[in-house]
Amino acid sequence: MRKQATQIQVAAVVNSLLGLEVESHRVTPTGHLSALPYPNQLADQRQHHFIKNDFLQTQSELITPPTVSSRLALQYLGDYHQALRHALQAQEALWPYSMPPALNADHRDIVIAKTDPASYDYRLRVARYRKIERTAECGVHINLGLSERGLKALGLDDSPALVETRNRLYLTAAVGFYQYRWLLTTLFGATPVTFANYFSAATDAPSQPVRSLRNSPFGYGNGVAGSYESVAAYVARIETAVAEGDLLADREFYGIVRLKGGAELADLLTDGVRYIELRTLDLDPFEPLGISGQTLDFIRLLFGYFILQTALPTQINAAVANGEAANRVAALESPFAPSHMLQQGLDLLADLQAFYDGVALPFNAQTLIDQMRERLLNPALTPAARLAKMAADHQLFETLKQTTQHYQQDLTNRPLIGFESRTSVDQRQILAELQAGRAVALPEAQKLNE
């Protein structure tokens, strides 16, 4: 255990910088991938910084700026959703489920995004070596980094002398998320089934709903494990995997936590870790934006706890491997069954409750932890179980199609999120700015001097 952190330090770390990367497919009303081109109302897909095409031509990615507020992060995400949705053609909407909708048997409807030539060539190579349908999975990535206030509260800054200290904090958080990935899969997993033609007939896929196919061995990945013993070990492991042909490029490392720094992987060696990217969450189909503030706040609680209350285990990579093994079991469990790690989960929640007792945060940590405990004790409350019940009643695909249209109508008909007090003319102008790829700060963010 670390030296006991003060409540001020705890609050400063929890209120760290948060950014989102949320993927979803453009689909038709019948629940198939759209065959229409990238929306022409948007800036060139090679230049737009926060509404992008991801791996596939139908796969949109929304990227929010870092902010110290979960609510602001969701407001930015909502704005980008609205900008993208207004640019879609009349027969298009965004699929709210992480696994793709119904696919053609020959998978010719899965089209690789044609952005710049280098990226296109890389994606073609990935499609040749990996199963292309696995690239059609979508999810939520959460970027977490210590804010200036958080660094100061810990007696840190950006000086080179403190790079190793900062690196160790981020490595500790990364390992913590690996060790408790199974808990995130249990609480937030939301891919119990797939739809037509995702798995080939030869695939020995689960015959019953599970918690998260995307987070299981049936999800997208390449089997390359990262090393989190040090930043140097992390970089060396990825570079070796590329050199030996296990990875096609360093960006093909799909560990659930990426260490992030400069533009290139090797920049980590000189500049250190600036933030981590958590890549494990499924889209939540019950949330119009794919993720809730409740989920974001719980992730923030874990981030603060891992950094301030835990230490790196003696056998770091073994701890990561054990966490991955626990997650493989959790991902393929029945969504209606208690977790095989139930007691460990309850113990962690009790530790979180004690750790955050009396800490002033923008949300009620105690209530949130109670809600997660209830979800752990009653799996029927989890997204996976709710979706699996619909699947058992043969209603899931139709319900998702209806949900797709409802979200599209709601988000295109409501005022621009965060700008509700502005005139309709102003809102249309801001929407046009966003579609053109020009960032617009939320009024509340401007007040926070972000």
VEXDREN-2710 file (C-alpha; in Angstrom, 1 decimal):
% VEXDREN-2710
k/r/px/py/pz
1/MET/0.0/0.0/0.0
2/ARG/1.1/3.5/-0.6
3/LYS/1.3/6.3/1.9
4/GLN/-2.2/7.4/2.8
5/ALA/-3.4/10.0/0.3
6/THR/-5.1/13.1/1.5
7/GLN/-8.7/13.8/0.4
8/ILE/-7.5/16.7/-1.7
9/GLN/-5.1/14.4/-3.5
10/VAL/-7.8/11.8/-4.0
11/ALA/-10.2/14.4/-5.5
12/ALA/-7.6/15.8/-7.7
13/VAL/-6.7/12.5/-9.2
14/VAL/-10.3/11.4/-9.7
15/ASN/-11.0/14.7/-11.5
16/SER/-8.3/13.8/-14.0
17/LEU/-8.5/14.5/-17.8
18/LEU/-11.0/12.3/-19.6
19/GLY/-11.4/11.8/-23.3
20/LEU/-13.6/9.4/-25.3
21/GLU/-13.3/7.6/-28.5
22/VAL/-16.6/6.0/-29.5
23/GLU/-17.2/3.8/-32.6
24/SER/-20.4/2.9/-34.3
25/HIS/-21.6/1.7/-37.8
26/ARG/-23.7/3.6/-40.3
27/VAL/-26.6/1.2/-41.0
28/THR/-29.9/0.9/-43.0
29/PRO/-33.4/0.7/-41.5
30/THR/-33.3/-3.1/-42.2
31/GLY/-30.3/-3.6/-39.9
32/HIS/-27.5/-3.9/-42.5
33/LEU/-24.3/-2.0/-43.0
34/SER/-24.9/1.1/-45.2
35/ALA/-23.5/0.9/-48.7
36/LEU/-23.5/4.7/-48.9
37/PRO/-20.3/6.7/-49.0
38/TYR/-18.8/8.8/-46.2
39/PRO/-21.2/11.7/-45.5
40/ASN/-20.4/14.6/-47.9
41/GLN/-21.5/17.2/-45.4
42/LEU/-18.5/16.4/-43.3
43/ALA/-15.0/17.6/-43.8
44/ASP/-12.7/15.3/-45.7
45/GLN/-12.3/12.1/-43.6
46/ARG/-8.5/12.4/-43.8
47/GLN/-8.6/15.9/-42.2
48/HIS/-11.5/15.8/-39.7
49/HIS/-10.0/15.6/-36.2
50/PHE/-13.0/14.4/-34.2
51/ILE/-15.5/12.7/-36.6
52/LYS/-13.5/10.1/-38.4
53/ASN/-13.8/6.9/-40.3
54/ASP/-12.3/4.1/-38.4
55/PHE/-11.1/0.8/-39.9
56/LEU/-14.2/0.3/-42.1
57/GLN/-16.0/2.6/-44.4
58/THR/-19.2/2.4/-42.4
59/GLN/-17.4/2.6/-39.0
60/SER/-17.5/6.2/-37.6
61/GLU/-15.4/7.2/-34.6
62/LEU/-16.1/10.3/-32.5
63/ILE/-13.2/11.7/-30.5
64/THR/-13.8/14.1/-27.6
65/PRO/-11.3/16.6/-26.3
66/PRO/-9.9/16.0/-22.8
67/THR/-12.0/17.5/-20.0
68/VAL/-12.1/17.1/-16.2
69/SER/-15.8/16.4/-16.2
70/SER/-17.7/13.3/-17.2
71/ARG/-20.7/15.4/-17.9
72/LEU/-18.7/17.7/-20.3
73/ALA/-17.2/14.7/-22.0
74/LEU/-20.7/13.4/-22.7
75/GLN/-21.8/16.8/-23.9
76/TYR/-19.0/16.9/-26.4
77/LEU/-19.8/13.4/-27.5
78/GLY/-23.5/14.4/-27.8
79/ASP/-22.5/17.4/-30.0
80/TYR/-20.4/15.2/-32.3
81/HIS/-23.2/12.6/-32.5
82/GLN/-25.6/15.4/-33.6
83/ALA/-23.1/16.7/-36.1
84/LEU/-22.6/13.3/-37.6
85/ARG/-26.2/12.2/-37.5
86/HIS/-27.4/15.4/-39.2
87/ALA/-24.9/14.6/-42.0
88/LEU/-26.2/11.1/-42.6
89/GLN/-28.5/10.4/-45.5
90/ALA/-32.2/10.0/-44.8
91/GLN/-32.0/6.2/-44.8
92/GLU/-29.0/5.9/-42.4
93/ALA/-28.6/5.8/-38.7
94/LEU/-26.0/4.6/-36.2
95/TRP/-26.1/1.1/-34.8
96/PRO/-26.0/1.1/-31.0
97/TYR/-24.6/-2.4/-30.4
98/SER/-20.9/-3.3/-30.4
99/MET/-21.2/-6.4/-32.6
100/PRO/-22.2/-5.6/-36.2
101/PRO/-25.7/-5.9/-37.6
102/ALA/-26.7/-8.7/-40.0
103/LEU/-23.9/-9.3/-42.5
104/ASN/-23.9/-10.8/-46.0
105/ALA/-22.7/-14.4/-46.1
106/ASP/-19.7/-13.5/-48.2
107/HIS/-18.9/-10.4/-46.0
108/ARG/-18.6/-8.2/-49.1
109/ASP/-20.6/-5.6/-47.3
110/ILE/-17.6/-5.1/-44.9
111/VAL/-15.7/-2.4/-46.8
112/ILE/-12.3/-1.1/-45.7
113/ALA/-12.1/2.7/-45.2
114/LYS/-10.3/4.5/-48.0
115/THR/-8.6/7.3/-46.2
116/ASP/-4.9/8.0/-47.0
117/PRO/-3.0/5.4/-49.1
118/ALA/-0.7/4.3/-46.2
119/SER/-3.6/3.6/-43.9
120/TYR/-5.6/1.8/-46.6
121/ASP/-2.6/-0.4/-47.4
122/TYR/-2.2/-1.2/-43.7
123/ARG/-5.9/-2.1/-43.4
124/LEU/-5.7/-4.3/-46.4
125/ARG/-2.9/-6.2/-44.9
126/VAL/-4.8/-6.6/-41.6
127/ALA/-7.8/-7.9/-43.4
128/ARG/-5.7/-10.5/-45.2
129/TYR/-4.1/-11.8/-42.0
130/ARG/-7.0/-11.4/-39.6
131/LYS/-10.7/-12.2/-39.9
132/ILE/-12.3/-9.1/-41.5
133/GLU/-15.6/-9.6/-39.6
134/ARG/-13.7/-9.1/-36.3
135/THR/-12.7/-5.6/-37.5
136/ALA/-16.4/-4.7/-37.6
137/GLU/-16.7/-4.8/-33.8
138/CYS/-17.1/-1.4/-32.2
139/GLY/-16.6/-0.1/-28.7
140/VAL/-15.8/2.7/-26.3
141/HIS/-12.2/3.8/-25.5
142/ILE/-11.6/6.0/-22.5
143/ASN/-8.4/8.1/-22.3
144/LEU/-7.4/9.0/-18.7
145/GLY/-4.6/11.3/-17.8
146/LEU/-3.5/13.3/-14.7
147/SER/-4.5/16.9/-15.0
148/GLU/-2.2/19.7/-14.0
149/ARG/-4.1/20.0/-10.7
150/GLY/-3.7/16.2/-10.2
151/LEU/0.0/16.3/-10.9
152/LYS/0.5/19.3/-8.5
153/ALA/-1.5/17.5/-5.8
154/LEU/0.9/14.6/-6.1
155/GLY/4.0/16.9/-6.1
156/LEU/4.7/16.2/-9.7
157/ASP/5.1/18.2/-12.9
158/ASP/6.2/17.8/-16.5
159/SER/10.0/17.9/-15.7
160/PRO/12.1/15.1/-17.1
161/ALA/13.4/14.3/-13.6
162/LEU/9.9/13.1/-12.6
163/VAL/9.1/11.1/-15.8
164/GLU/9.8/7.8/-14.1
165/THR/7.5/8.6/-11.2
166/ARG/4.7/9.5/-13.5
167/ASN/5.3/6.4/-15.6
168/ARG/5.1/4.2/-12.6
169/LEU/1.7/5.7/-11.6
170/TYR/0.3/5.1/-15.1
171/LEU/1.8/1.5/-15.2
172/THR/0.1/0.9/-11.8
173/ALA/-3.3/2.0/-13.2
174/ALA/-2.8/0.0/-16.4
175/VAL/-2.1/-3.2/-14.4
176/GLY/-5.0/-2.5/-12.1
177/PHE/-7.4/-2.3/-15.1
178/TYR/-6.0/-5.6/-16.4
179/GLN/-6.5/-7.3/-13.0
180/TYR/-10.1/-6.1/-12.8
181/ARG/-11.0/-6.3/-16.5
182/TRP/-13.3/-9.2/-15.5
183/LEU/-15.2/-6.8/-13.2
184/LEU/-15.8/-4.3/-16.1
185/THR/-16.9/-7.1/-18.3
186/THR/-19.3/-8.4/-15.7
187/LEU/-20.8/-4.9/-14.9
188/PHE/-20.8/-3.4/-18.4
189/GLY/-20.5/-6.2/-20.9
190/ALA/-23.1/-5.8/-23.6
191/THR/-22.5/-8.3/-26.4
192/PRO/-24.3/-11.5/-25.4
193/VAL/-25.0/-12.6/-29.0
194/THR/-24.1/-11.9/-32.6
195/PHE/-26.4/-11.6/-35.7
196/ALA/-26.6/-13.2/-39.1
197/ASN/-23.3/-14.4/-40.7
198/TYR/-20.9/-13.0/-38.2
199/PHE/-19.5/-16.4/-37.3
200/SER/-18.8/-19.0/-40.0
201/ALA/-20.4/-22.4/-39.7
202/ALA/-17.0/-23.8/-38.8
203/THR/-16.6/-21.5/-35.7
204/ASP/-17.3/-23.3/-32.4
205/ALA/-19.1/-20.2/-31.1
206/PRO/-21.2/-20.2/-27.9
207/SER/-24.7/-21.5/-28.4
208/GLN/-26.1/-19.6/-25.5
209/PRO/-25.9/-15.9/-24.6
210/VAL/-22.7/-14.8/-22.7
211/ARG/-21.6/-11.5/-21.0
212/SER/-19.4/-10.1/-23.8
213/LEU/-18.4/-11.8/-27.0
214/ARG/-16.3/-8.8/-27.8
215/ASN/-14.3/-9.2/-24.6
216/SER/-13.9/-12.9/-25.1
217/PRO/-11.5/-15.0/-27.2
218/PHE/-14.2/-14.7/-30.0
219/GLY/-13.7/-10.9/-30.1
220/TYR/-11.2/-8.9/-32.0
221/GLY/-7.5/-9.4/-31.2
222/ASN/-4.3/-10.9/-32.3
223/GLY/-3.0/-12.7/-29.2
224/VAL/-0.1/-10.4/-28.6
225/ALA/0.3/-9.6/-24.9
226/GLY/1.9/-6.4/-23.8
227/SER/4.6/-6.0/-21.1
228/TYR/3.9/-3.6/-18.3
229/GLU/7.0/-4.1/-16.2
230/SER/8.3/-0.7/-17.4
231/VAL/7.7/1.7/-20.2
232/ALA/10.9/0.4/-21.9
233/ALA/9.6/-3.2/-21.7
234/TYR/6.2/-2.1/-23.1
235/VAL/7.9/-0.4/-26.1
236/ALA/10.3/-3.3/-26.6
237/ARG/7.6/-5.9/-26.5
238/ILE/5.6/-4.2/-29.2
239/GLU/8.6/-3.5/-31.4
240/THR/9.7/-7.1/-31.1
241/ALA/6.2/-8.3/-32.1
242/VAL/6.4/-6.1/-35.2
243/ALA/9.9/-7.3/-36.1
244/GLU/8.9/-10.9/-35.7
245/GLY/5.7/-10.5/-37.8
246/ASP/3.3/-11.1/-34.9
247/LEU/2.0/-7.5/-35.4
248/LEU/1.8/-5.7/-38.7
249/ALA/2.5/-2.4/-37.1
250/ASP/2.8/-1.0/-33.6
251/ARG/-0.8/0.4/-33.9
252/GLU/-2.0/-3.2/-34.2
253/PHE/-1.3/-3.8/-30.5
254/TYR/-4.8/-4.3/-29.1
255/GLY/-4.1/-4.6/-25.4
256/ILE/-6.9/-3.3/-23.4
257/VAL/-4.7/-0.6/-22.0
258/ARG/-2.3/1.4/-24.2
259/LEU/0.3/3.7/-22.8
260/LYS/0.1/7.0/-24.7
261/GLY/2.6/9.8/-25.0
262/GLY/4.0/11.4/-28.2
263/ALA/3.0/10.8/-31.8
264/GLU/5.3/7.7/-32.1
265/LEU/5.6/4.6/-29.8
266/ALA/9.3/5.4/-29.2
267/ASP/8.4/8.8/-27.8
268/LEU/7.3/7.1/-24.6
269/LEU/11.0/6.4/-23.9
270/THR/11.9/10.1/-23.8
271/ASP/8.7/11.9/-23.0
272/GLY/7.1/9.3/-20.8
273/VAL/3.4/8.4/-20.4
274/ARG/1.0/11.2/-20.7
275/TYR/-2.2/9.2/-20.4
276/ILE/-3.6/5.7/-20.8
277/GLU/-6.2/4.4/-23.2
278/LEU/-8.7/1.9/-21.8
279/ARG/-10.1/-0.1/-24.6
280/THR/-12.4/-2.7/-23.1
281/LEU/-15.9/-1.3/-22.8
282/ASP/-18.7/-2.4/-25.1
283/LEU/-21.2/0.1/-26.4
284/ASP/-24.2/0.4/-24.1
285/PRO/-27.3/0.1/-26.3
286/PHE/-29.4/1.5/-23.5
287/GLU/-27.6/4.8/-23.7
288/PRO/-28.1/7.1/-26.8
289/LEU/-24.4/8.0/-26.8
290/GLY/-23.2/4.5/-26.2
291/ILE/-22.0/5.1/-22.6
292/SER/-23.4/6.7/-19.4
293/GLY/-22.0/9.2/-17.0
294/GLN/-22.4/6.5/-14.3
295/THR/-20.0/4.2/-16.2
296/LEU/-17.4/7.0/-16.7
297/ASP/-17.5/8.0/-13.1
298/PHE/-16.9/4.4/-12.0
299/ILE/-13.9/4.2/-14.3
300/ARG/-12.6/7.4/-12.7
301/LEU/-13.0/5.9/-9.2
302/LEU/-11.0/2.9/-10.3
303/PHE/-8.3/5.1/-11.9
304/GLY/-7.9/7.1/-8.7
305/TYR/-7.9/4.0/-6.5
306/PHE/-5.3/2.2/-8.6
307/ILE/-2.9/5.2/-8.7
308/LEU/-3.2/6.1/-5.0
309/GLN/-4.0/3.0/-3.1
310/THR/-2.4/0.1/-4.9
311/ALA/1.2/-0.8/-5.9
312/LEU/2.6/-2.7/-8.8
313/PRO/2.7/-6.4/-8.0
314/THR/6.0/-8.2/-7.8
315/GLN/5.3/-10.3/-10.8
316/ILE/3.7/-7.7/-13.1
317/ASN/3.2/-9.6/-16.3
318/ALA/1.9/-12.7/-14.4
319/ALA/-0.7/-10.5/-12.7
320/VAL/-1.8/-9.2/-16.1
321/ALA/-2.0/-12.7/-17.4
322/ASN/-4.0/-13.8/-14.4
323/GLY/-6.4/-10.9/-15.0
324/GLU/-6.8/-11.8/-18.6
325/ALA/-7.6/-15.4/-17.6
326/ALA/-10.2/-14.3/-15.2
327/ASN/-11.7/-12.1/-17.9
328/ARG/-11.9/-14.9/-20.4
329/VAL/-14.1/-16.8/-17.9
330/ALA/-16.2/-13.8/-17.1
331/ALA/-16.8/-12.9/-20.7
332/LEU/-18.2/-16.3/-21.5
333/GLU/-20.3/-16.8/-18.4
334/SER/-24.1/-16.8/-18.6
335/PRO/-25.2/-13.1/-18.1
336/PHE/-27.8/-14.3/-15.6
337/ALA/-25.3/-16.1/-13.4
338/PRO/-23.2/-14.6/-10.5
339/SER/-19.6/-13.9/-11.4
340/HIS/-17.1/-16.6/-10.6
341/MET/-15.2/-13.7/-8.9
342/LEU/-18.1/-12.4/-7.0
343/GLN/-16.4/-12.2/-3.6
344/GLN/-13.3/-10.5/-5.1
345/GLY/-15.6/-8.0/-6.7
346/LEU/-17.5/-7.3/-3.4
347/ASP/-14.1/-6.9/-1.6
348/LEU/-12.9/-4.3/-4.1
349/LEU/-16.2/-2.4/-3.9
350/ALA/-15.9/-2.3/-0.1
351/ASP/-12.3/-1.0/-0.4
352/LEU/-13.5/1.7/-2.9
353/GLN/-16.2/2.7/-0.5
354/ALA/-13.8/3.1/2.4
355/PHE/-11.2/4.8/0.3
356/TYR/-13.6/7.5/-1.0
357/ASP/-15.4/8.0/2.3
358/GLY/-15.7/11.8/2.9
359/VAL/-14.0/12.8/-0.4
360/ALA/-15.7/15.7/-2.1
361/LEU/-16.4/14.7/-5.8
362/PRO/-18.7/16.1/-8.5
363/PHE/-20.8/12.9/-8.1
364/ASN/-21.9/10.7/-5.2
365/ALA/-19.2/8.0/-5.0
366/GLN/-20.9/6.1/-2.3
367/THR/-24.2/5.8/-4.1
368/LEU/-22.5/4.8/-7.3
369/ILE/-20.5/2.1/-5.6
370/ASP/-23.8/0.8/-4.0
371/GLN/-25.3/0.7/-7.5
372/MET/-22.4/-1.4/-8.8
373/ARG/-22.7/-3.7/-5.8
374/GLU/-26.3/-4.2/-6.5
375/ARG/-25.5/-5.0/-10.2
376/LEU/-22.9/-7.5/-9.1
377/LEU/-25.2/-9.2/-6.7
378/ASN/-28.2/-9.2/-9.1
379/PRO/-26.8/-9.9/-12.6
380/ALA/-30.3/-9.4/-14.2
381/LEU/-29.6/-5.7/-13.9
382/THR/-26.5/-5.8/-16.2
383/PRO/-26.7/-4.7/-19.8
384/ALA/-25.7/-8.2/-21.0
385/ALA/-28.6/-9.9/-19.1
386/ARG/-31.1/-7.3/-20.3
387/LEU/-30.1/-7.9/-23.9
388/ALA/-29.9/-11.6/-23.5
389/LYS/-33.5/-11.7/-22.2
390/MET/-34.6/-9.9/-25.4
391/ALA/-32.5/-12.4/-27.4
392/ALA/-34.2/-15.3/-25.7
393/ASP/-37.6/-13.8/-26.6
394/HIS/-36.4/-13.4/-30.2
395/GLN/-36.8/-9.6/-29.9
396/LEU/-33.3/-8.3/-29.7
397/PHE/-32.5/-7.6/-33.4
398/GLU/-35.9/-5.9/-34.0
399/THR/-35.5/-3.9/-30.7
400/LEU/-32.1/-2.7/-31.8
401/LYS/-33.4/-1.7/-35.2
402/GLN/-36.1/0.3/-33.4
403/THR/-33.7/1.8/-30.9
404/THR/-31.4/2.8/-33.8
405/GLN/-34.2/4.9/-35.3
406/HIS/-35.4/6.3/-32.0
407/TYR/-31.9/7.6/-31.1
408/GLN/-31.5/9.1/-34.6
409/GLN/-34.8/10.9/-34.4
410/ASP/-34.2/12.1/-30.8
411/LEU/-30.6/13.4/-31.4
412/THR/-31.4/15.2/-34.7
413/ASN/-34.6/16.8/-33.4
414/ARG/-33.4/18.1/-30.0
415/PRO/-31.4/21.4/-29.5
416/LEU/-27.6/21.2/-29.8
417/ILE/-26.4/19.7/-26.5
418/GLY/-24.7/22.2/-24.3
419/PHE/-25.9/25.1/-26.5
420/GLU/-29.6/24.9/-25.7
421/SER/-29.7/28.6/-24.6
422/ARG/-28.4/29.8/-28.0
423/THR/-30.7/30.8/-30.8
424/SER/-31.6/28.2/-33.4
425/VAL/-29.6/30.2/-36.0
426/ASP/-26.5/30.0/-33.7
427/GLN/-27.0/26.3/-33.1
428/ARG/-27.2/25.6/-36.9
429/GLN/-24.0/27.6/-37.4
430/ILE/-22.2/25.7/-34.6
431/LEU/-23.4/22.4/-36.1
432/ALA/-21.9/23.5/-39.5
433/GLU/-18.6/24.4/-37.8
434/LEU/-18.5/20.9/-36.2
435/GLN/-19.3/19.2/-39.5
436/ALA/-16.5/21.2/-41.1
437/GLY/-14.0/19.9/-38.6
438/ARG/-13.6/23.1/-36.6
439/ALA/-13.6/22.5/-32.8
440/VAL/-16.1/24.5/-30.8
441/ALA/-15.7/24.8/-27.0
442/LEU/-18.8/24.2/-24.8
443/PRO/-19.8/27.3/-22.9
444/GLU/-19.3/25.4/-19.6
445/ALA/-15.8/24.3/-20.6
446/GLN/-14.9/27.9/-21.4
447/LYS/-16.0/28.8/-17.8
448/LEU/-13.6/26.1/-16.5
449/ASN/-10.8/27.7/-18.6
450/GLU/-10.0/24.4/-20.3
END
